[in-house]
Amino acid sequence: MHATRLFRRPQIRGAWRILGTLAAVVAVAQAGGCHFLSPAKVSPEPETVEAGISDASHVVQTIHVGEVIAPPDSFAESADHPPPRVRDIATLTPWPMSLDEAVRTALENSPVIRDAGGMVVAVPEAARTVLDPALRSTDPNFGPEAALAAYDTQLESGFFWNGGGGAITSAFSGGALGNFSQPTTMAKLGLGKRLVTGTHIGLGGVGGYDESLAGGPYAAFGGELRQPLMRGAGTEVNRIAGALGAPGVYRGLWIAQIDADKAQLEVEQAIRDLVRDVSFAYWELHFAYRNYETCRLTLETTRQTWQREQRRVAEQAGRPDDEILAKQQYYAADAAVQNAISGTGPTATGIYNMETKFRLLLALPTSDGRLIRPTDKPLSADFRFDWNESLQLAQSRRVELRKQEATLEQRQLELKAARNLRKPQFDAVASFRQLGGEPDQSTATFSQALNGWQLGLEYRQALGFRRENAAIRHAELRVSRDQAVLHEARRQVAAELRTVFTELDRAYGVTQSLAVSRDAAKSRLQAEVERHAAGETQIERVFEAQHLATQAETAFERSLVDYNHAFVKVHVVRSSLLEVMGIGLAERSAAHEYVSAEQRPSVFALPTEVNSVPIEAPPASEEVIPAPVPSETKGDKPPILISPSG
């Protein structure tokens, strides 16, 4: 009865209502994710790359790079399509493919972003995947969510039955309710919250039943506020070092976001390298076909020559030695055709070999009864780039430099945090505690323990600051090191740009010279064949001219591929390859953790008359051999000047 009357007292009922309110707040926070005291997220703005060479009317295709979540555990080739034999090339189904289609296929089939060197086999831990940014962002120890978790509201509750006396502390940090003897039963419920400014807030209550101390049921509530004034004070240091920051340990939100940004840059770099490798492999496969066609033409020519010599020997109009030499040349040309199909030697540039490498980059089965055949023609126009604009692009947008700049920014933030953490821990503290009504038979000690307030300052520091000074010096040295690395990286990028500029100019000049050489070799071969048919020359001169014509044709086709390689290299160094290939990295949404891209037609998909210039022989002269005419006067197309956007 006495306990029932005490529960009916207004003060006790008010205290229990407070405890009920706290319980409701906890329930809402758990169910709805209460974040009203969380620090604001500083989300990095995703960089969207716009295509520089395209028409606005082109349809934009969205590519989810590597959308396959769970690739097969094992990869087995189809039993119906074993590797083809050399002589089976005519039976394989042609698979026409443009460079844009190849790039799109490679991006769509790239959960693991492949490289031409096969590093995924040699060093699998170094392989880049489209999941890397999401993995970095969701790291429970070092990701942005882990940094924000330190500011989540903390709940503490418990219920105790005391079998004997003893002093205890309250449920709140700092002892908002002080020390008192343990009642017979006690339930506690409290909420703690750390703000991004470094402020710590605690609020809670206790209640229970004790006949000897409280004279029945009791309830009390209290709170504490702790505000750092020096070390750990302010939003900047908390977003750099985090709530649990210490000298040398910086795990705040900004540091975590920089790490996540660098992971995204690493994926962008891997995608750029994949597009570069696909382009290189595409043009190498194109050259393999051109080399095969040249060898086939040579084989047909030597076959006709051998047949002609067989007829002449049968008619007793030619020498048997010439027929044997023609036979030897025919089978040598046949061997060259087989090598052009399968590839031989260290480089192994045959069709089969290059197509296999190309399929690996595109994540296609190595054999499916089809043979990929490039349909795009290599660029032959005189592309020129502005040096100053290209250098500015390379210095500001090169992904390697952006990664190093992000690292330097991280080091500078760490230095700020280290200097703040050298300061003494100087806090302003305020707390209060209030008994929910005055029980009739409570002891004085019990009542005093649950009533009162406190206001003051708290100061502590390590004498000498040995660790803190070392952390500052360490952070300063890391800033100096990364500044030096960034400076040297910029110098090397400028040197790379100069090298690729020179290589592009050389490659274009070589295509012009070899085009003239090819035409001259063809003219000589035609003349020698006509003279031999008329019986005016020996067959050795025909085969010599044939050999030189084959070499000249192969060298010219090789020079075109080298020129296209040089064109791609320039865009890699000046950080515009994705734009010229029509690839734009789209924003990665929270619901879709894969990298998305937009594809527009690339420069290689433009009309042929835009990307090529007719090559004409320079005017003849009776006195001296003329130098090649400058590119401005060759053909009817001017040089193509490349702006920063293209």
GUVEXTI-950052 format. One line per 10 residues: number of its first residue (from 1); their letters; for each residue x, y, z of C-alpha. Coordinates in Angstrom, 2 decimals. Each point is the difference from the previous one (the first is absolute). Layout:
N
NUM	A	X/Y/Z | ...
END
This chain:
646
1	MHATRLFRRP	0.00/0.00/0.00 | 2.83/2.36/0.86 | 1.64/-0.71/-3.35 | -3.29/0.62/-1.79 | -0.43/3.41/1.64 | 3.54/0.97/-0.89 | -0.56/-0.89/-3.67 | -3.00/2.36/0.02 | 2.06/3.03/1.06 | 0.12/2.59/-2.82
11	QIRGAWRILG	3.80/0.36/0.14 | 0.57/-3.74/-0.35 | -2.47/-0.23/-2.84 | 1.83/2.88/-1.75 | 3.36/-1.75/0.33 | -1.38/-3.22/-1.44 | -1.53/1.98/-2.88 | 3.48/1.36/-0.73 | 1.39/-3.54/-0.08 | -2.84/-1.01/-2.31
21	TLAAVVAVAQ	0.78/2.90/-2.33 | 3.65/-1.07/-0.17 | -1.06/-3.52/-0.87 | -2.24/1.34/-2.79 | 2.84/2.13/-1.39 | 2.23/-3.07/-0.06 | -2.66/-2.01/-1.82 | -0.47/2.71/-2.64 | 3.75/0.33/-0.46 | 0.41/-3.73/-0.48
31	AGGCHFLSPA	-2.95/-0.32/-2.38 | 0.43/3.12/-2.12 | 3.72/0.61/0.10 | 0.08/3.24/1.97 | 2.88/2.12/-1.29 | -0.97/3.46/1.11 | 3.34/0.46/1.74 | 2.16/-1.68/-2.63 | 2.63/2.09/-1.77 | -0.86/1.01/-3.50
41	KVSPEPETVE	1.40/-2.29/-2.65 | 2.37/1.67/-2.38 | -0.66/-2.00/-3.13 | 2.53/0.45/-2.78 | -1.43/1.30/-3.24 | 0.34/-2.75/-2.60 | 1.85/1.08/-3.08 | -1.96/-0.66/-3.19 | 2.11/-0.08/-3.14 | -1.72/1.39/-3.09
51	AGISDASHVV	0.92/-1.35/-3.42 | 1.97/2.53/-1.97 | -0.37/-1.35/-3.54 | -3.59/-0.88/-0.69 | -3.18/1.45/-1.36 | -2.77/0.97/2.39 | -2.46/-1.97/-2.04 | 1.77/-3.31/0.65 | -1.77/-2.39/2.30 | 1.79/-0.43/3.31
61	QTIHVGEVIA	0.28/-3.57/1.25 | 0.32/-0.71/3.72 | 2.49/-2.70/0.93 | 0.10/-1.60/3.42 | 3.63/-0.99/0.16 | 0.37/-3.59/1.19 | -3.64/-0.47/0.95 | 0.40/-3.72/0.62 | -0.15/-0.38/3.79 | 0.95/-3.65/0.31
71	PPDSFAESAD	2.07/-1.28/-2.94 | 0.20/-3.76/-0.44 | 2.36/-1.82/2.34 | 1.66/-1.70/-2.94 | 0.29/0.76/-3.69 | -0.13/-2.84/-2.47 | 0.32/0.28/-3.76 | -2.83/-1.43/-2.05 | 0.76/-3.52/-1.14 | -1.56/0.85/-3.40
81	HPPPRVRDIA	2.65/2.60/-0.81 | 3.57/-1.19/0.48 | 2.81/2.34/-1.06 | -0.06/0.30/-3.81 | 2.75/-1.37/-2.20 | 1.97/2.26/-2.28 | -1.62/-1.28/-3.19 | -3.48/0.48/1.53 | 0.07/3.79/-0.22 | -2.30/0.02/-3.03
91	TLTPWPMSLD	-2.61/-2.10/1.82 | -0.33/2.29/3.02 | -2.96/2.37/0.09 | 1.15/3.63/-0.28 | -1.02/2.22/2.91 | 0.18/3.63/-1.11 | 0.70/2.30/2.92 | 0.62/3.73/0.29 | 2.30/1.50/2.60 | -2.97/1.58/1.80
101	EAVRTALENS	-1.68/-3.40/0.25 | 3.20/-1.51/1.34 | 0.35/2.67/2.67 | -3.63/-0.37/1.05 | 0.37/-3.79/0.23 | 3.17/0.30/2.06 | -1.63/2.42/2.45 | -3.17/-2.03/0.38 | 1.95/-3.20/0.66 | 2.42/1.48/2.54
111	PVIRDAGGMV	-0.83/-0.79/3.63 | 3.79/-0.48/0.15 | 1.56/2.72/-2.14 | 2.52/-1.88/-2.08 | 3.36/1.11/-1.33 | 2.14/-1.11/-2.91 | 2.70/-1.40/2.29 | -2.23/-2.53/1.77 | 0.77/1.36/3.47 | -3.22/-1.54/1.35
121	VAVPEAARTV	1.75/-3.38/-0.18 | 3.48/1.06/1.11 | -1.05/2.46/2.72 | -3.72/-0.50/0.74 | 0.05/2.30/3.03 | 1.01/2.88/-2.29 | -2.92/-0.54/-2.39 | -2.55/2.80/-0.24 | -3.71/-0.75/0.09 | -3.10/2.16/-0.30
131	LDPALRSTDP	-0.83/-0.92/3.60 | 3.12/1.67/1.43 | -1.61/3.42/0.67 | -2.97/-1.64/1.73 | 2.34/-2.21/2.03 | 1.99/3.03/1.11 | -3.14/1.96/0.86 | -1.51/-2.82/2.06 | 3.15/-0.86/1.92 | -1.23/-0.35/3.62
141	NFGPEAALAA	3.28/1.35/1.38 | 1.21/2.64/-2.44 | -2.97/0.91/-2.24 | -2.19/3.12/0.20 | -2.75/-1.90/1.80 | 2.51/-1.18/2.59 | 1.05/3.62/0.56 | -3.63/1.08/0.42 | -0.76/-2.91/2.33 | 2.04/1.67/2.76
151	YDTQLESGFF	-2.68/2.73/0.11 | -2.96/-2.34/0.23 | -2.20/0.17/3.07 | 1.04/-2.61/2.57 | -2.54/-1.81/2.14 | 0.80/-1.47/3.42 | -2.49/-1.91/2.12 | -0.05/-2.66/2.67 | -1.84/-1.52/2.94 | 1.65/-1.19/3.18
161	WNGGGGAITS	-1.09/-1.84/3.14 | 2.31/0.68/2.90 | 0.66/-2.79/2.46 | 2.11/2.19/2.27 | 1.23/3.54/0.50 | 2.75/1.82/-1.89 | 0.70/3.26/-1.77 | -0.58/0.36/-3.74 | 0.24/2.72/-2.61 | -2.77/1.14/-2.27
171	AFSGGALGNF	-0.60/-1.11/-3.55 | 1.24/3.31/-1.38 | 3.53/0.94/-1.02 | 1.50/2.23/2.66 | -2.47/-1.06/2.66 | -2.90/2.36/-0.51 | -1.87/-1.63/2.86 | 3.05/-0.43/2.24 | 0.79/-2.99/2.22 | -2.50/-1.55/2.39
181	SQPTTMAKLG	-0.75/-3.25/1.69 | -1.59/-2.61/-2.15 | -3.76/-0.30/0.55 | -1.69/-3.35/0.02 | -1.09/0.37/-3.66 | 1.10/2.55/-2.56 | -0.77/0.48/-3.70 | 1.96/2.50/-2.08 | -0.56/1.48/-3.43 | 2.23/2.61/-1.67
191	LGKRLVTGTH	0.84/1.61/-3.33 | 3.40/1.39/-0.93 | 0.85/2.09/-3.05 | 3.21/1.51/-1.34 | -0.39/2.99/-2.31 | 2.27/0.91/-2.90 | 1.19/3.01/2.00 | 1.48/-2.37/2.59 | -2.80/0.58/2.51 | -1.18/-3.05/1.96
201	IGLGGVGGYD	-3.55/-0.13/1.36 | -1.39/-2.60/2.38 | -3.59/-0.29/1.24 | -1.70/-2.78/1.94 | -1.72/-1.23/3.11 | -0.15/-2.72/2.63 | -2.84/-1.56/1.89 | -0.87/-2.96/2.17 | -1.18/-1.08/3.41 | 1.79/0.02/3.34
211	ESLAGGPYAA	-1.69/-0.13/3.39 | 2.95/0.99/2.20 | 1.61/2.79/-2.09 | -2.93/1.52/-1.89 | -2.89/-1.23/2.06 | -1.54/-1.62/-3.07 | 0.14/0.79/-3.74 | 2.23/2.80/-1.25 | 0.94/1.69/-3.28 | 2.58/2.60/-1.00
221	FGGELRQPLM	1.36/1.60/-3.16 | 3.11/1.95/-0.91 | 2.28/1.18/-2.76 | 3.51/1.17/-0.84 | 1.53/2.34/-2.58 | 3.74/-0.05/-0.77 | 1.41/2.55/-2.45 | 3.69/-0.09/-1.07 | 1.54/3.47/-0.09 | 3.44/-0.81/-1.48
231	RGAGTEVNRI	0.87/-3.55/-1.07 | -2.78/-1.59/-2.04 | -2.06/3.21/-0.20 | -1.63/1.00/-3.30 | -1.50/-1.71/-3.01 | 3.22/0.03/-2.06 | 2.14/-2.12/2.30 | -2.86/-2.42/0.66 | -0.62/-0.49/-3.72 | 3.71/-0.61/-0.52
241	AGALGAPGVY	1.05/-2.03/3.03 | -3.38/-1.40/0.99 | -1.57/-0.38/3.41 | 2.72/-2.39/1.15 | 2.88/1.87/-1.62 | 3.47/-0.25/1.54 | 3.47/1.13/-1.15 | 0.78/-2.00/-3.13 | -3.52/-1.51/-0.19 | -2.32/2.04/-2.23
251	RGLWIAQIDA	-3.22/-1.71/-1.02 | -2.44/2.85/-0.45 | -2.64/0.41/-2.67 | 2.14/2.11/-2.33 | 2.89/-2.47/0.08 | -2.39/-2.89/-0.68 | -1.57/1.85/-2.91 | 3.41/0.74/-1.53 | 0.82/-3.71/0.19 | -3.31/-0.80/-1.71
261	DKAQLEVEQA	0.72/2.63/-2.68 | 3.40/-1.54/-0.67 | -1.62/-3.40/-0.43 | -2.33/1.53/-2.59 | 2.99/1.59/-1.77 | 1.75/-3.36/-0.06 | -3.01/-1.53/-1.75 | -0.07/2.91/-2.46 | 3.68/-0.59/-0.71 | -0.63/-3.72/-0.52
271	IRDLVRDVSF	-2.88/0.77/-2.40 | 2.22/2.41/-1.93 | 2.73/-2.63/-0.25 | -2.53/-2.60/-1.11 | -1.31/2.28/-2.76 | 3.61/0.68/-1.04 | 0.88/-3.70/-0.09 | -3.16/-0.83/-1.96 | 0.89/2.70/-2.54 | 3.56/-1.30/-0.34
281	AYWELHFAYR	-1.18/-3.61/-0.39 | -2.66/1.04/-2.53 | 2.51/1.64/-2.30 | 2.48/-2.84/0.46 | -2.72/-2.40/-1.11 | -0.71/2.30/-2.94 | 3.69/-0.15/-0.95 | -0.02/-3.79/0.30 | -2.80/-0.14/-2.59 | 1.79/2.44/-2.29
291	NYETCRLTLE	3.20/-1.98/0.29 | -1.93/-3.19/-0.78 | -1.58/1.57/-3.06 | 3.40/1.20/-1.21 | 1.47/-3.46/0.47 | -2.97/-1.54/-1.81 | 0.48/2.37/-2.92 | 3.68/-0.93/-0.12 | -0.95/-3.69/0.08 | -2.36/0.48/-2.94
301	TTRQTWQREQ	2.66/1.90/-1.95 | 2.63/-2.68/0.60 | -2.55/-2.69/-0.96 | -0.60/1.71/-3.31 | 3.77/0.39/-0.53 | 0.58/-3.71/0.76 | -2.75/-1.04/-2.41 | 1.45/2.24/-2.67 | 3.45/-1.55/0.49 | -1.50/-3.50/-0.16
311	RRVAEQAGRP	-1.57/0.82/-3.36 | 3.24/1.50/-1.30 | 1.99/-3.07/1.03 | -2.61/-2.26/-1.58 | 0.29/2.05/-3.20 | 3.81/-0.12/0.29 | 0.04/3.79/0.13 | 1.31/0.32/3.58 | 2.63/-1.46/2.27 | -0.87/-2.72/2.53
321	DDEILAKQQY	1.96/1.92/2.63 | -2.42/2.89/-0.33 | -2.95/-2.36/0.56 | 1.66/-1.44/3.13 | 0.67/3.53/1.29 | -3.63/0.95/-0.63 | -1.12/-3.11/1.88 | 2.26/0.91/2.94 | -1.39/3.53/0.09 | -3.57/-1.31/-0.09
331	YAADAAVQNA	0.43/-2.24/3.02 | 1.91/2.71/1.85 | -2.96/2.31/-0.62 | -2.37/-2.76/1.18 | 1.98/-0.29/3.26 | -0.23/3.78/0.41 | -3.80/-0.24/-0.36 | -0.17/-2.64/2.73 | 2.15/2.13/2.26 | -2.23/3.00/-0.73
341	ISGTGPTATG	-3.01/-2.06/1.10 | 1.34/-1.52/3.22 | 2.98/2.18/0.86 | 3.57/-0.98/0.72 | 3.02/1.24/1.89 | 0.13/2.07/3.21 | -2.60/2.54/-1.15 | -2.40/-2.54/-1.56 | -2.01/2.57/-1.96 | -2.13/-2.48/-1.94
351	IYNMETKFRL	-3.76/0.24/-0.28 | -0.75/-2.85/2.40 | 2.44/1.21/2.61 | -1.12/3.63/-0.11 | -3.66/-0.98/-0.05 | 0.51/-2.12/3.12 | 1.61/2.93/1.82 | -2.81/2.24/-1.20 | -2.65/-2.45/1.26 | 1.69/-0.15/3.40
361	LLALPTSDGR	-0.25/3.77/0.34 | -3.67/-0.16/-1.00 | -0.69/-2.95/2.37 | -1.25/-2.13/-2.90 | 0.47/-3.76/-0.43 | 3.30/-0.66/-1.70 | -1.68/-2.20/-2.61 | -3.64/0.03/-1.12 | 0.13/-0.82/-3.71 | 0.23/3.66/-0.99
371	LIRPTDKPLS	2.93/2.23/-0.88 | -0.12/3.65/1.00 | 0.84/2.34/-2.85 | 0.51/3.74/0.56 | -2.18/2.18/-2.20 | 1.35/3.46/0.85 | 2.75/1.47/-2.12 | 3.06/1.46/1.72 | 0.35/3.76/0.13 | 2.24/1.48/-2.64
381	ADFRFDWNES	-0.77/3.72/0.27 | 2.56/2.41/1.42 | -1.21/0.58/3.56 | 1.71/2.83/1.85 | -0.34/1.01/3.64 | 0.60/3.36/1.62 | 2.95/-0.37/2.37 | -1.05/2.50/2.67 | -3.57/-1.26/0.17 | 1.15/-3.62/0.08
391	LQLAQSRRVE	2.49/0.73/2.78 | -2.69/1.76/2.03 | -2.35/-2.94/-0.47 | 2.66/-2.52/1.00 | 0.99/1.97/3.11 | -3.56/0.53/1.19 | -1.83/-3.18/-0.99 | 2.54/-2.82/-0.12 | -1.38/-2.62/2.36 | 3.42/-0.84/1.47
401	LRKQEATLEQ	0.52/3.65/0.93 | -3.50/0.26/1.47 | 0.71/-3.00/2.20 | 3.22/1.59/1.22 | -1.77/3.32/0.59 | -2.61/-1.84/2.09 | 2.80/-1.62/2.01 | 1.64/3.39/0.55 | -3.33/1.46/1.13 | -0.33/-2.88/2.47
411	RQLELKAARN	3.50/0.66/1.36 | -0.76/3.70/0.47 | -3.18/-0.83/1.89 | 1.93/-2.43/2.18 | 2.50/2.75/0.82 | -2.86/2.25/1.16 | -1.34/-2.77/2.19 | 3.45/-0.73/1.46 | 0.42/3.64/0.99 | -3.40/0.05/1.67
421	LRKPQFDAVA	0.66/-3.23/1.89 | 3.14/1.54/1.50 | -2.15/2.37/2.02 | -0.95/-0.88/3.60 | -3.31/-1.68/0.71 | -1.95/2.91/1.47 | -3.75/-0.65/0.40 | -2.96/1.87/1.43 | -2.28/-2.39/1.91 | -3.57/0.50/1.19
431	SFRQLGGEPD	-2.25/-2.63/1.58 | -3.20/-0.25/2.02 | -1.98/-2.70/1.77 | -3.54/0.11/1.38 | -1.97/-2.42/2.16 | -3.51/-0.58/-1.25 | -1.80/0.98/3.19 | 1.13/-0.43/3.61 | -0.82/-3.46/1.44 | -1.42/0.08/3.52
441	QSTATFSQAL	2.60/-2.30/1.53 | 3.09/0.62/-2.17 | 3.34/0.45/1.69 | 1.85/3.28/-0.22 | 2.86/-1.64/-1.88 | -2.33/-1.38/-2.62 | -1.78/3.31/-0.50 | 3.25/2.00/-0.22 | 1.50/-2.45/-2.48 | -2.90/0.52/-2.40
451	NGWQLGLEYR	-0.39/3.78/0.33 | 2.43/2.72/-1.05 | 1.94/1.59/-2.84 | 3.62/0.55/-1.01 | 1.79/2.57/-2.16 | 3.75/0.28/-0.58 | 3.12/-0.36/-2.13 | 2.23/-3.04/-0.51 | 3.63/0.17/-1.20 | 2.59/-2.66/-0.78
461	QALGFRRENA	3.09/-0.32/-2.16 | 3.13/-2.10/-0.46 | 3.08/1.79/1.26 | 2.41/0.55/-2.87 | -2.43/-0.95/-2.80 | 2.50/-2.59/-1.26 | -2.48/-2.02/-2.05 | -1.91/3.04/-1.22 | 3.18/1.75/-1.22 | 1.08/-3.16/-1.82
471	AIRHAELRVS	-3.41/-0.20/-1.68 | 0.29/3.60/-1.23 | 3.51/-0.55/-1.35 | -1.10/-3.22/-1.67 | -2.97/1.73/-1.63 | 2.23/2.86/-1.23 | 2.45/-2.45/-1.56 | -2.83/-1.85/-1.77 | -1.31/3.28/-1.41 | 3.50/0.90/-1.26
481	RDQAVLHEAR	0.46/-3.44/-1.53 | -3.33/-0.01/-1.83 | 0.56/3.54/-1.25 | 3.33/-1.10/-1.48 | -1.61/-3.08/-1.54 | -2.79/2.10/-1.55 | 2.54/2.48/-1.41 | 2.05/-2.79/-1.54 | -3.11/-1.72/-1.36 | -1.01/3.20/-1.78
491	RQVAAELRTV	3.49/0.25/-1.53 | -0.23/-3.56/-1.25 | -3.47/0.57/-1.46 | 1.34/3.00/-1.91 | 2.89/-2.15/-1.28 | -2.43/-2.76/-1.02 | -2.13/2.51/-1.86 | 3.01/1.29/-1.94 | 1.01/-3.58/-0.84 | -3.43/-0.96/-1.35
501	FTELDRAYGV	-0.22/3.25/-1.97 | 3.27/-0.88/-1.69 | -1.11/-3.59/-0.55 | -3.28/1.13/-1.59 | 1.83/2.32/-2.38 | 2.54/-2.71/-0.87 | -2.68/-2.64/-0.55 | -1.95/2.24/-2.35 | 3.11/0.91/-2.00 | 0.92/-3.67/-0.32
511	TQSLAVSRDA	-3.46/-0.85/-1.38 | 0.49/2.63/-2.70 | 3.44/-1.26/-0.99 | -0.95/-3.68/0.06 | -3.09/0.69/-2.08 | 2.23/1.32/-2.76 | 2.42/-2.91/0.51 | -2.87/-2.47/-0.29 | -1.24/1.53/-3.24 | 3.51/-0.05/-1.44
521	AKSRLQAEVE	0.48/-3.65/0.95 | -3.32/-0.93/-1.62 | 0.96/1.84/-3.20 | 3.35/-1.80/-0.17 | -1.62/-3.39/0.61 | -2.52/0.62/-2.76 | 2.79/0.98/-2.40 | 2.13/-3.03/0.87 | -2.97/-2.36/-0.44 | -0.78/1.48/-3.42
531	RHAAGETQIE	3.65/-0.24/-1.11 | 0.26/-3.57/1.23 | -3.17/-0.96/-1.84 | 1.55/1.45/-3.14 | 3.24/-1.93/0.65 | 2.05/3.15/0.56 | 1.13/-0.59/3.60 | 1.02/-2.82/2.32 | -2.39/-1.47/2.53 | 2.32/0.94/2.88
541	RVFEAQHLAT	-0.77/3.67/-0.61 | -3.72/-0.74/0.17 | 0.31/-1.74/3.35 | 2.22/2.77/1.30 | -2.59/2.58/-1.00 | -2.74/-2.16/1.52 | 1.88/-0.23/3.28 | 0.56/3.76/0.12 | -3.65/0.70/-0.86 | -1.18/-2.30/2.80
551	QAETAFERSL	2.35/1.65/2.46 | -1.10/3.49/-1.10 | -3.70/-0.87/0.35 | 0.50/-1.53/3.44 | 2.11/2.93/1.16 | -2.65/2.48/-1.12 | -2.80/-1.85/1.79 | 2.21/-0.24/3.09 | 0.61/3.75/-0.13 | -3.75/0.69/-0.07
561	VDYNHAFVKV	-0.49/-2.13/3.11 | 2.93/1.73/1.70 | -1.54/3.37/-0.85 | -3.29/-1.04/1.59 | 1.89/-1.29/3.04 | 1.75/3.37/0.26 | -3.37/1.77/-0.30 | -1.38/-2.04/2.90 | 3.14/0.59/2.08 | -0.33/3.76/-0.39
571	HVVRSSLLEV	-3.53/-0.14/1.36 | 1.11/-2.23/2.87 | 2.69/2.45/1.07 | -2.18/3.08/-0.42 | -2.84/-1.77/1.86 | -2.59/0.15/-2.76 | -0.13/-3.63/-1.16 | -3.42/-0.74/1.50 | -1.42/3.09/-1.68 | 1.44/-0.73/-3.42
581	MGIGLAERSA	-1.29/-3.56/0.32 | -3.45/1.35/0.93 | 0.07/-1.34/3.58 | -1.36/2.10/2.85 | 0.09/-1.30/3.57 | -3.43/0.55/1.53 | -0.87/0.63/3.63 | -0.04/-3.12/2.15 | -3.22/-0.15/1.99 | -0.30/-1.48/3.46
591	AHEYVSAEQR	-2.37/-2.68/-1.26 | 2.34/-1.12/-2.78 | 3.53/-0.65/1.19 | 1.41/-0.58/-3.46 | 1.70/2.52/-2.22 | -2.28/1.33/-2.73 | 1.09/1.59/-3.23 | -1.54/1.73/-2.98 | 1.23/-0.77/-3.51 | -0.24/2.22/-3.04
601	PSVFALPTEV	1.56/-0.70/-3.41 | 3.76/0.35/0.21 | 2.31/1.84/-2.38 | 0.65/-3.31/-1.77 | -3.71/-0.23/-0.85 | -0.02/3.33/-1.86 | -0.35/-0.06/-3.79 | 3.06/-1.30/-1.82 | 0.47/3.24/-1.95 | 0.47/1.89/3.28
611	NSVPIEAPPA	2.63/-2.35/1.43 | 2.03/-0.63/-3.14 | 1.92/2.09/-2.50 | 0.86/-1.19/-3.52 | 3.72/-0.65/-0.23 | 1.61/1.19/-3.19 | 3.55/-0.46/-1.19 | 2.17/3.12/0.04 | 0.80/1.58/-3.38 | 2.88/-1.62/-1.88
621	SEEVIPAPVP	3.24/1.79/-0.80 | 2.77/-0.91/-2.44 | 2.82/1.52/2.05 | -0.51/-1.01/3.62 | -2.27/-2.31/2.00 | -2.65/2.30/1.50 | -0.81/-0.01/3.69 | -3.60/-0.87/0.92 | -2.38/2.92/-0.38 | -1.25/1.47/3.32
631	SETKGDKPPI	-3.27/-1.47/1.13 | -1.89/3.26/-0.58 | 0.38/-0.43/-3.78 | -0.75/-3.70/-0.20 | -3.44/-0.89/-1.20 | -2.97/2.31/0.37 | -0.45/-0.20/3.79 | 1.68/2.37/2.47 | 1.56/-1.27/3.25 | -2.48/-0.72/2.78
641	LISPSG	0.69/2.24/2.97 | -1.01/-1.47/3.34 | -1.56/2.27/2.61 | -0.02/-0.77/3.74 | -3.51/-1.41/-0.23 | 0.97/-2.46/-2.74
END
